[in-house]
Amino acid sequence: MGPTLILVLIMAGAALTSPRRSAQAALGRRPARDTVPRMPSEKPPRAAAAAVIGLALVALGLTSCGGGATAEQGGDLRFDAGSFPDHLDPQLSTGVEGWEAEYNTYIPLLTFQHATGRDGSNVVPGLAKDLPAISADGRTYSLQLQQGLRYSDGTPVKASDFRRAVERLFDLDSGGAPLYAGIVGAAQYRAGEASSISGIEADDATGAITIRLTRPDGEFEDKLALPFTAPVPPDTPAKDQTADPPPSTGPYTISASDPPHRFVLERNPEWESANQGLVPDVPTPHADRITETVVKSRSAQTTQVEHNQADFMVDPPPPDRLLEVAWKYTDRFRTEVTLSAYYFWMNTAKPPFDDLEVRQAVNYAVNLSALERVYDTLMSPTQQVLAPGAPGYVKFTPYPHDFATARALIEEAKPSDLAITVWTDDRGPDQRAGAYLQSVLDRLGFKAKLRTVDRARYFSVIGDRRTPNLDAGLGYRIQELPHPNDLFGPLLNGDAIRRTDSTNLARFDDQALNEEMDRLAQQPLDSSTEGDYGALDQSVMEQAPWAPFGNREATTFTSDRIDFDAVIFNPVMHHDFGSFALD
C-alpha cells in the first residue's frame, strides 16, 4: 500500500469519526424477524464507511473488484442465517427469507426480472409464454402456460395447477390470500359456498388460463409474480409443507428441509431436460448446491464469512462489528436499499396538523442525518413516498433541513394547540425515532409527550380512531409489491381511513389526490403511469401529511470465494441465490 493511499484512508477515517458522523398487522407487510425483513434491532455507526473508502479508491483509480471476468459454474455454497424461514411452502411464506429460497424454486406464471435496482421490479414471463393479454375493461387476464414443463419429480405441470395453487391459498388461510380476493368467485370459495374459484378457467389440453376480476387491478401482474401463485402438483396437501416442500418448477429444488436448523437447494434434475429452454426469463443458477444453516449468533456468522467458512450471511453483521466489516471488506460488503418507507405521520384531520404550514415546518425541522444515526446508519435518507427501485421513482428533496425556516412557518401559523402526543413502538431504534420527533416538536415550541406501545400491538392501537390523542408518530411499511399503489393506496388514500385498523395514519383525505390514486390503481404500469406516479409523489409531499425520513437498508456480505459483483439484490425478492457464483 503506497503512502498516498494510506493518507486517503486516514482522511476517510477522520471523516467517519467526526461528530457529524459519530407491520405485519396493518402496515408491516412482508413480515420477517423484527418486523423489518433482515433488519436487526440495533446497528453500529455508519456502514457507509465502505462507500467512503470506495470513493477514496476510485479517486486513486484503485477500485477493487470482488469477481473475475467469468464466474465458475458449479460448487457447493454455505449460507448462514439467524433463523429459519417462516415457511418453505410457496402458498404460505410471507417473509423475505422464504422468498429468497423460493425465487429460484417455485416459479409463478410471471416473475420478477432477475436484476438489481429498478429493472428487478419489472414483471417478466415465468411459466407463462408471455405477459398476459388484458381486456379493454381491465378485468380479464389471458395467459398461456408453456408446454412440456415438469416438476422436479417428473410430474407434468398443468394449467389447472395454477387454479389449485390459488385455491390452496384460501384453504390454508394464507397471509397472501387477501391479495387474490378480487378474483371472481374467490369470496364464495373462501366461504365454502363453491368447490372451486369460478373466475379461473384452465385448459390442461391447450395450457390456456383465463382469470376474471371483479374490478380492474393495476397491481395484478405484480401479484401473479409472487410465489403465492406458483403451481404445485395437484396432490399437494392443504397443510404446511415446510418440512417436506413440494416438487419445484425452477432451476433449484429444496432437496432437504430440517426446520428450524437448515435447508438445502440443489439443481432441479428436470431443469435442463424439460424446463430450461421453456423458461427463458429465469436464468440457470451457478452453484450446484446451497445449504442455509441457522447460526443464532450474528457475530459468529460474521466471523465465518470473514474467514471463508461460510459464503454469505443472510443477516447484517451485529452492531459492534458492522463498521469493522464495512472498513475491511469493501470488495465483498455493501448495503442495499429496500422497498420500504419510514416516516413520521401527522394527523391532518385535527389541529395543529390540519394546518399545511405546521406540517411543512416539521418536514423542514427533521434532520435526516440524525435519523440515520438513530437507525445506526442502515437507513437511506429520503423525503418522499416512493423508494429507489420502485416504478415511478424520481429523486427529489422538497424540504431540505432548515430549522430557521421551520420556526418561521410555525410563527406564521400560530398554532393554538401546542400539546402533542407522539406515538412509537418499543423496538430500540423505533423508540429512539419517536423520542427524536418529540424533541423536534419541543424545539418548535410544542409541548410534546411520548407514548410507547408494544410493537405487536402498535399498528392496531394507532389505527383505532377511538384511541385518544392520535396527533403524530412513527410509521413504516415494507412493500410486498413494487407497484407504487402498494404505498399510496393503503397509506395515503382517504378510502383507507377506517374506524379500526386504519392504515392511513395521517387521516389524509385530499379529494383530487384520492381520485388520481384511484385512477392509477386501475391502470397497468407503463411509462405513462410511472410518470404519473412520480408526479403523484411530488403532489402528496406538497401537502406534507408525512415527514418521510428513510428507506431501510439490507446488507450483502460474502466470502472472497464469491464473485461479488455478480450477486443480484432484487428489490422485491432480495438476494437472488442463483446469482451467487464461485469466483
C-alpha positions, 0 to 999 in steps of 0.5 A: 500500500503506497503512502498516498493511499494510506493518507486517503484512508486516514482522511476517510477515517477522520471523516467517519469519526467526526461528530457529524458522523459519530407491520405485519398487522396493518402496515408491516407487510412482508413480515420477517424477524423484527418486523423489518425483513433482515433488519436487526434491532440495533446497528453500529455507526455508519456502514457507509464507511465502505462507500467512503473508502470506495470513493477514496479508491476510485479517486486513486483509480484503485477500485477493487473488484470482488469477481473475475471476468467469468464466474465458475459454474458449479460448487457447493455454497454455505449460507448462514442465517439467524433463523429459519424461514417462516415457511418453505411452502410457496402458498404460505411464506410471507417473509423475505427469507422464504422468498429468497429460497423460493425465487429460484424454486417455485416459479409463478406464471410471471416473475420478477426480472432477475436484476438489481435496482429498478429493472428487478421490479419489472414483471417478466414471463415465468411459466407463462409464454408471455405477459398476459393479454388484458381486456379493454375493461381491465378485468380479464387476464389471458395467459398461456402456460408453456408446454412440456414443463415438469416438476422436479419429480417428473410430474407434468405441470398443468394449467389447472395447477395454477387454479389449485395453487390459488385455491390452496391459498384460501384453504390454508388461510394464507397471509397472501390470500387477501391479495387474490380476493378480487378474483371472481368467485374467490369470496364464495370459495373462501366461504365454502359456498363453491368447490372451486374459484369460478373466475379461473378457467384452465385448459390442461389440453391447450395450457390456456388460463383465463382469470376474471376480476371483479374490478380492474387491478393495476397491481395484478401482474405484480401479484401473479409474480409472487410465489403465492401463485406458483403451481404445485402438483395437484396432490399437494396437501392443504397443510404446511409443507415446510418440512417436506416442500413440494416438487419445484418448477425452477432451476433449484429444488429444496432437496432437504428441509430440517426446520428450524436448523437448515435447508438445502437447494440443489439443481432441479434434475428436470431443469435442463431436460424439460424446463430450461429452454421453456423458461427463458426469463429465469436464468440457470443458477451457478452453484450446484448446491446451497445449504442455509444453516441457522447460526443464532449468533450474528457475530459468529456468522460474521466471523465465518464469512470473514474467514471463508467458512461460510459464503454469505450471511443472510443477516447484517453483521451485529452492531459492534462489528458492522463498521469493522466489516464495512472498513475491511471488506469493501470488495465483498460488503455493501448495503442495499436499499429496500422497498420500504418507507419510514416516516413520521405521520401527522394527523391532518384531520385535527389541529395543529396538523390540519394546518399545511404550514405546521406540517411543512415546518416539521418536514423542514425541522427533521434532520435526516442525518440524525435519523440515520444515526438513530437507525445506526446508519442502515437507513437511506435518507429520503423525503418522499413516498416512493423508494429507489427501485420502485416504478415511478421513482424520481429523486427529489428533496422538497424540504431540505433541513432548515430549522430557521425556516421551520420556526418561521412557518410555525410563527406564521401559523400560530398554532393554538394547540401546542400539546402533542402526543407522539406515538412509537413502538418499543423496538430500540431504534423505533423508540429512539425515532419517536423520542427524536420527533418529540424533541423536534416538536419541543424545539418548535415550541410544542409541548410534546409527550411520548407514548410507547406501545408494544410493537405487536400491538402498535399498528392496531392501537394507532389505527383505532380512531377511538384511541385518544390523542392520535396527533403524530408518530412513527410509521413504516411499511415494507412493500410486498409489491413494487407497484407504487399503489402498494404505498399510496393506496393503503397509506395515503388514500382517504378510502383507507381511513377506517374506524379500526385498523386504519392504515392511513395514519395521517387521516389524509383525505385530499379529494383530487389526490384520492381520485388520481390514486384511484385512477392509477390503481386501475391502470397497468404500469407503463411509462405513462403511469410511472410518470404519473406516479412520480408526479403523484409523489411530488403532489402528496409531499406538497401537502406534507401529511408525512415527514418521510425520513428513510428507506431501510437498508439490507446488507450483502456480505460474502466470502472472497470465494464469491464473485461479488459483483455478480450477486443480484439484490432484487428489490422485491425478492432480495438476494437472488441465490442463483446469482451467487457464483464461485469466483 
